[in-house]
Amino acid sequence: MNVLARYEVDELKLIYKVLHTQLLQHVELMDAQLVQDLQSHLQALSTADGVDVSDHGQWSAWLARSSHGPSLTLV
């Protein structure tokens, strides 16, 4: 069982987006297994929603879209 499946998708999206904004300041995150696992999990979920993850626009839009209402944004 994928341990990430226990968490709310919107929570995982937010964590992923926060980590992604820090990649240039913390390049070691690029090789972190947790970040890779989180991205793979989210990409699988988005693919199940019909998103082409090779299309950055679709991937970004899916990450920004909340499953409960308004878009998720970073402040």
C-alpha positions in Angstrom: 0.0 0.0 0.0 1.2 3.5 -0.9 1.5 5.4 2.4 0.7 8.6 0.6 -2.7 7.4 -0.2 -3.7 7.9 3.4 -3.5 11.7 3.1 -5.9 14.2 1.5 -5.0 15.0 -2.1 -5.2 18.7 -1.5 -2.8 18.5 1.4 -0.3 16.5 -0.7 -0.7 19.1 -3.5 0.1 21.9 -1.2 3.1 20.2 0.3 4.4 19.3 -3.2 4.0 22.9 -4.4 5.8 24.3 -1.3 8.7 21.8 -1.8 8.8 22.6 -5.5 9.2 26.4 -4.8 12.3 25.5 -2.8 14.2 23.4 -5.3 16.5 26.2 -6.4 17.4 27.1 -2.9 17.8 23.5 -1.8 18.9 21.5 -4.8 19.3 18.4 -2.7 15.5 18.2 -2.7 15.7 17.2 -6.4 17.1 13.8 -5.4 15.1 13.3 -2.3 13.1 10.0 -2.5 10.2 11.6 -0.7 9.8 14.3 -3.3 10.1 11.7 -6.1 7.5 9.5 -4.4 5.2 12.4 -3.8 5.4 13.6 -7.4 4.8 10.0 -8.7 1.8 9.6 -6.5 0.3 12.9 -7.6 1.0 12.2 -11.2 -0.8 8.9 -11.0 -3.8 10.6 -9.4 -3.8 13.3 -12.0 -3.5 10.8 -14.8 -6.6 9.0 -13.4 -8.3 12.4 -13.6 -7.5 12.5 -17.3 -4.5 14.9 -17.1 -1.6 14.5 -19.5 1.3 15.0 -17.0 3.7 15.6 -19.9 1.7 18.8 -20.6 3.0 21.3 -18.0 -0.1 23.5 -18.3 -2.4 20.6 -17.5 -0.2 19.4 -14.7 0.0 22.9 -13.1 -3.7 23.4 -13.5 -4.5 20.1 -11.8 -2.1 20.9 -8.9 -3.8 24.3 -8.5 -7.3 22.9 -8.5 -8.8 22.0 -5.2 -11.0 19.0 -4.9 -13.1 20.9 -2.4 -13.6 24.3 -4.1 -11.3 27.2 -5.0 -7.8 26.8 -6.3 -5.0 26.2 -3.9 -2.6 29.1 -3.8 0.6 29.8 -2.0 0.8 33.1 -0.1 
